[in-house]
């Protein structure tokens, strides 16, 4: 005997009061079932702010390797970490 699977109708997307409520909804619902309910939008991203100036800083290999390890631990690249530290030092020096 073949058993028929009953497909229950999808629940409409509710009006959410906050992002927590929306997150809870999507944690228990498959967004794939709602794709036709969304409007297509064009999004333009600017991935990086243009830098105004560049500087070259020469360091010894062990220092660079240490910077790379610290940056990786923080989820940054070495340039971002170094720029962040320079900005912090400049701010604290005022």
Buried (B, 14 or more C-beta within 10 A) or exposed (E): EEEEEEEEEEEEBEEEEEEEEBEEEEEEEEEEEBEEEEEEEEEEEEEEEEEEEEEEEEEEEEEEEEBEEBBEEEEBEBEEBBBEEEEEEEEEEE
